[in-house]
Each structure stands twice: as structure tokens, then as C-alpha cells.
Amino acid sequence: MSGNEIIGKEELNNIIDIFKKSNGVLFAHGFDKRRNNIFRVPLFEKSFAKKLKSKYAIACSSGTAAGAMCLKAAGVMPGDEVITQAFTFIAAVESILSIGAIPKIIDVDNSLNMCPEKLKKTITKKTKCIMPVHMLGAPANMKEILKIAKKYNVPVVEDACESTGVKYHNKYLGTLGLSGFFSMDFGKIITAGEGGVITTNNKKQYLLLKALRDHGHENKLGVHRGIDKALIRGFNFRMTEIQAAIGIAQLKKLDYIIRKKRINKNIFLNQIKKKVKKINIRFAHDRSARGDQNDHLIIYLKNKFFALKAKKLLDKLNIGTGILPIASSWHYAGYWQHIWRESKKYKKYKKVNYWTNAWSLISCSISFPISILEKKNSILKKANLVSMVINKFI
């Protein structure tokens, strides 16, 4: 829970302005006179790029579309291999498959993100892209991943859909590789209901991505769309003016969201550390505590049986848990039999515990989403109840 917690008058006023100032033009292009030359999608893109200190940003219809576009712009072709990780949202793999590429799924490290050691062993001549996914706001080990990518001359496309505004060594996730992409669906850090954004510092990538989003349009300034040239074969992945208007308002709230989630997670975490009996309680490895946008607190219990019992007790106490374990079927590759049965080349992925570290961590973990608006007393009360449960099953 993040941006959707604080949708309010700012977003509403921005939508109303489309009708007051731009005569209801909802399309991102053309109708210059009717819309009084106000173009909200480009404004949102410029604001997003400035916020994340990227040269360029390209808004589109969803984070999934953004992933497919990034891979296409990076030169990935049908039959090429793209390496990504076992713990991710299913959209990462769907974006690879959608362009005819082959997903190579590797295990995670103890942060539940891409394991660099596994990456080294998986790269082949067929590898055309590496897609690390910064899950639940926690950075992957980008220092090592980028080092490996450079050695083998393979581009890195970052899936930062769950990590808008997160820093890694003073740079924003999504700006470290050739390109990075973000989601603005209703559960993300900032939201427009749906939507995606891509960042890149590479002008060639920027031009390709703009064209890919809009049927290949070159989008040359001052040229009517009817006679605009095609730069490349594209698709319709455009963002609407309504999405951009909401995104502009939400982007202004990003610093507040990050700050409040950090404060609230620390309250929750510190209280649990005080109340839990054993000192060897395990949390998901936090590679950058100051940069992490603190979307979830992940706790590893002794085994999957303890985790299931703890979840049942938490449910009775009305303590909400996050994607682990409640939505792990959409976030762990071992459950995606509907995908792996499509081709014999994915035969090995049909074994649910094929990725041993991801499986062992996910099956014994419980995650707690961090709210922006929850009050300190409520957080402390919840932490005390969670600690009581953990003490039973640690």
C-alpha cells in the first residue's frame, strides 16, 4: 500500500483541469488548439526523469508493456535468451515471452533478488539481456550484476516496478542499466490506476522506445501525425492524459511516501526486535537500508510448517500479511506450470523447488506490508502481536 492510500484532491483537480483547460482532450497527441497546447504526458515524463535524475523518461500503458518495450529496444529478438530471477512478479516473464524471447530463470540470494553467482554460471552466447527485478522495494546487488554484464557485454534492463524512488549507492534504481522500467498500477509506490514509465540515459534507446510505444511514430515536432514517418514497427502502448494527470500529482508525493514508509518500517522492525525472544531472528537481507523504500518487512521462520501455522494465527488476529505467502503463486516461478508446459525447453522448471534458495526462503517467509498512514500506536500494537506469534514459531 502506497500511492493509493493518499489519492485525493490533487489528483482530482488535475483530472478536472483536463476538461477545464484542455476541453476534454484525453489523447496524448495532436488536437493542439483544442487542448490549448497543454500536453500532460510529456510533462509527466519530464517530471519523472528529473525526479530520478535520468536524461529521458517514456510513459506507457503498463509496467508489463514497459518491460517488453525495453527488451525490444535493447535488441532482443525471438529465440534470444533473457536472464531473470525466480522470485519476481509473473509480468517480468510475460514481457520476455511476449516478444518471442526465452526466459532463463535463476535463483536468488538472501535478499530474494537476483544472485550474481548464479548469473555468472548462466550467461551463454545466447544471452542477449539481463533483467534483475528489485522486489518489494529492495535493491538487487547491482554492483556485481553490472560488473558481470560488462564483462560479457550484455545489456541490463532493470525491472524497478516495485521500487520507484529507491536509491542504490546514491543512484535511483531503474537508472543504472541500459534502461529501467516502473509500474504505476494501483498497488505500486505511486499509482495512476494503470501505467508504466521507462527511464534511460541513452538517446538512441529513447527514440526507439518512443516509437515502439506509438505504432512506430517518429513523433517529429510540428509534423501532423497523418504524415509522420515510422521509425520502427511498434504497437499501441500509449499512456492517456488522465493517467499522466494523476501521475503528476502522485509524483509530487513520492518523497513523502518514501519518508513515511521508512519511519513506519523502523517503528515496526525495532519493536519486533525488542519483543522477540531469540536474537537470531532472520529478516530478508537489506542491501541498502537507507535507500530501500521499505515496502515490506520480510521475516524468515524456521521452516514452512512454522510459517503456515504462524500465518493461520496472524489471520485470527486480523494481522494482514503481504505477498508472502498469500500471493506467492504469482511471484514464484515454481508455480507457473501454465507457462512451463508451453514448451519442452522449460521442462526443468516444472519442479516446484528447482530454485532451491528461492524455494527455501519463500516457503518459510512471511511479509508485512508497510502502510503510509498507519499511526505509531497501531504499528506498535501490531508489532507486539506479530512478536507474540513469532515467539511461538521461531
N, C-alpha and C positions, 0 to 999 in steps of 0.2 A: 504494500500500500504506500503510495507516494503522491504523485501529482493529482490523482483522482480524489484525494482527501481534501484538497483545498481548491477545487474548481468553484468559481464564484462570479462575482460581478465583473471582474476584469475580463474574463473570457466572454461573458455575455455581452459586455459593452463592445468588445472587438467584433463580435458577430453582428451586432446591431449596426455597427459602422459600415459594414459591407452594404447594407441596404440604405443607410442614410447618406453615405458619401460616395458609394460606387454603384448605386441603382441596382443592387442585387446581382451584380456580375460575380458568379461563383467559380468561373473558369480561370485558370492561371494565366491564360494567354489572350491577346487580342482585345477587341472591344474598348480600345484606348479612350475614346471620347466618352462613351457611356460610363466607364468606370472612373472618370476623372484622372486617368493616368496613375491610379493607385494600384500597385501590384504587390500583394501581400506575401505570396510565395517567395519571390526574390528577397523581400525584406526579411522574412524569417530565415532564409538561407544565409544572408549576410550576418544577421544577428547570431545565428548558431555558430558560424565559422569564427566570428570574432570572440565569442564566449570560450570556445575550445582552442583558440589560437591556431586555427587551421587556415590555410590560404583559401580553400574552397569548401563549400557545402552544397549538396544536391538533395532536395527534398523529393520524396516519392510516396507511393501509396501504402507501403508497409515495410517492416524490417525484413520480412522474408523476401520481398521483391528487391530490397536493397542488397541483400546477400547475393542473389542471382546476378544482379547488375554488376556488382563488384568483381565477381568471378569472370564474367564475360569481358569486362573492361581490362582485366588482368591478363587476358589472352587464353583463358581456359577453354578448351574445345571438347566436343563429345569424345568420350573414351579416355580423356586425361584423368589423372588421379589427384584428388584434393584431400589432404590430411586434416582431420578434425578430431574431436575428443568424444569419449563415451558418455560423459555427463554433460549434457547440453539440452537445449530445447530442440524438439524434433525439427523445427523450421530450418536449423542450420543444415541438416542432412537433406531436407526437401529442396533447399536452394541449390545444392550441389547436383542432385538428381534432375532438377528441372531443366538444366542446360545440357543434360546428357553426360555429365562427368561421373566419375566413380568415387564414392566416399571411402576413404581409408580411415577407419576408426581406431584410435589408440587410447591407451589407458591414461589415467590422471595421476597427479601427485597428491600429497596430503592437503592441498588447498582445494581439491576437487576440480582443478583446472589442468590443462594440457601438461603432460610430463615430458620435459625436454629429453630425458634419456630414452624414452620410448620413441620420440620424434626422430632422434638420430638413427635408430635402428630401422625405421620405416621408410625413410626417404629413398626413392629409386629414381632412375632416369625418367620414369613415367610421372613423377610428382611434378605438378605444374603450379601448385599453390598450397599454402599452409594457412588454415583458418583456426586460430585459437579462439576460444569463447570465454569471456570474462564473466563467469557465472555469479549471480546474486550479488553483483557489485564488487567482487573480489578480483584483483588483477592476477592474470596468469604470469608466469615467470618470463616476461618479455625480454629481459636482458639475454637469457640463454637462447630463447626461441629465435630472436633476431640474429644472434651470433651464428646459429646453425643455418638459418635461412641464407645468410650472406655467404657462408662457406659453400653452399650448394647452389647458389644463385637462383633461389626460389622465392617468388614474391609472397609477402604476408598480408592477408586480409583479416582484419580484426572484427570479430563479432562482439560488439560492445552494446548489444541491445539491452542488457540488464545493467549497464554501467555508465550511463550518461553522467558526466561530471566527475568521474573518478580520476584521480591523478596517480601516476606511477613515475617515481623519480622526477617529480615536478612537471611532467607532461601528461596531457589528458589521454586516457585510453581511447582508441579509435583514431589517433593521430600518429601512431608510432610506425605503422607499416605503410605499404603502398596506398592502402585505403582502409577505412573502418566504417562500420555501419551501426545504426541505432534504431530502436523501435520506439514508437510513441503510442502503443496500444494502451488499453485502459488500466493495465496493471503495472505500467512502467514508471520510471522515475519522474518523467514529465510525460503528459499524455495529450493527444488530440483525438482520442477515441480510437483512431487508427492512424497509421502514418509511419514513415521511415525517413531517416536522414543519413547521407553518406558524407564523410569528410576525406579530403585528400590534399596533399601539398603538390601534387603533380598535375600540371596544366593539361597534358595530353589525356590523362585519366579523367579529368574534369570535363573536358569536351566530349569524350566518349560516353561518359555517364549521363550527361545532359541529353545526348542524342538517344541513348538506349531507353531512357525514361519516356520519351515522347515520339514514338514511331520513327526514330532516326532523324528528326528535325535538327537542322543546324542551329535554328533559333537565332538567326542573324538579326541584329538590331535594325529597326527601320524597314525590314522586309516583311511583306504580308505573308501570313502562313500558307496561303494558297500557292505561292510561288517560291517559298523557302526550299532550299536544297536538302536532300537527305545525306547525312554523313555516314550512316551505318544502318543496317537493318535493326529496328528497335521494337518496342512494344508500348502499350499504354500502362505506365506505372506512375502516372501523374498524381500529384497532391492537389487538393482543392483549396480555394481561398478560405473556406470555413476552417479546414484543418490548420492552415497556416495562421489564421487569426487566433485560434485557440493556442497554437504552439508559441506564438509571440508572447502571449500573456503568461503561459506556463514557464517559458524560458527565463522570464524575469524573476520567477520564484525558485529557480534551481538552487541558488546559494542558500536560501532559507531551508529548503528541503534537505540538502546535504548537511547543513549545520544541525538541524533538529534531529535528524536520524543518528548523527554521531553522538550527540548528547544523550539521547534516549537509549541507544545501544549500550553506552558506557554505564548508565544507571542500572540497566538490566543485568549486564555482564558482571559488574562489580558486586552487586547484591547476591548473585548466584555464587560467586567465588567466596563470599563471606559465609554463606549458609550451607554450602555443600561440604560434607564431612571429609571426604578424601581429597588430598591435594593433587592427585594425578588425574583429575577430570580432563577430558580431551575436548578441545574445540577445533573446528576447521582451521588450518593454518592461515594466518592473516599475514600476507606478504608486505602489506603497506597500511598499517593501522591508521595513519593519518590520511592516506589517500582513499582507502576503502570507503564507499558511500554507505556502508553499514545497513544494507538492505535486509539481511537476515543474521541471526546468531545460530550457528550450527553446532550441535553437541553430539559427540560420538559416545554411545553407550557400549557396554561390554560385548554384546552380541545382538543378533537380530531378534532373538526371543525377548530379551530385556527391552529392546526398543519397541516391540509390538505391545508388550504389557504396559510400558510407560505411556504409549500413545492412547491406549484404552482408558487409563486413569486420567490423563490430561483431558480427554473428551468429556469424562464425567464431571470434571471440574470446570468445564467450559473454557479451557485454555486452548486457543487456536494455534495450530501449527502450520508451517509453511509448506513448500512443495515437497519437502521430505518429512514424512513418507507419503503424504496424501496425493501428490501428483507426480510421483517418481516414474510412473509408467509413461509419461510424456517427456521425461527428462533423462532417461537412461536407455542407451541403445540396445541393451539386452532384452528389452520388452517389445521391440519393434518388429515382430515377426511378419506383420503385414507388408513391411518393406523388404525384409531379407528373403522372403520366399519368392520375390520377383525374379531373382537370378541365381544361378548356381554359384556365381562368383562370390556370393555373400554367405555361402554355406556355413563357414566357421562362426559367423555372427549369430547363428541361431541358438547357440549355447548361452543361456542367460548370464552365467558367470564367466564368460570368455574374458572379460576385462577384470582381472582378479582384484586389483586395488579399488577400482571404482565400485565393484560389487560389494566388497567387504566394508567399505566406508558407507555407502548408501544404505545398505541393509541394516546397519546399526545406528543410523543417524536420525536425529530429529531437528528440524529447523523451526525457528521462531521469527516471523516477520516483525520488522521494527516499524512502528507507526510514527507519523509526524506529530499528530495531535494528542496522543495519549499523555495524560498528566503523570507527574512523578509518583504520586501516591498509588495510582493504578499500576504503574510499572513495578513499583516495589512490592505491591501485593501479589502481582503475577509472578515475580521473581521468587518470592517466598514459597508459593505453591509449586512452581517448577522445581525448586531446590528440594522440596519435600519428596516429590516424585523421583527425582534423580537419586536421592539418598537411598531410596528403596531398590533401585536397579543399577547402581553404578558398579 
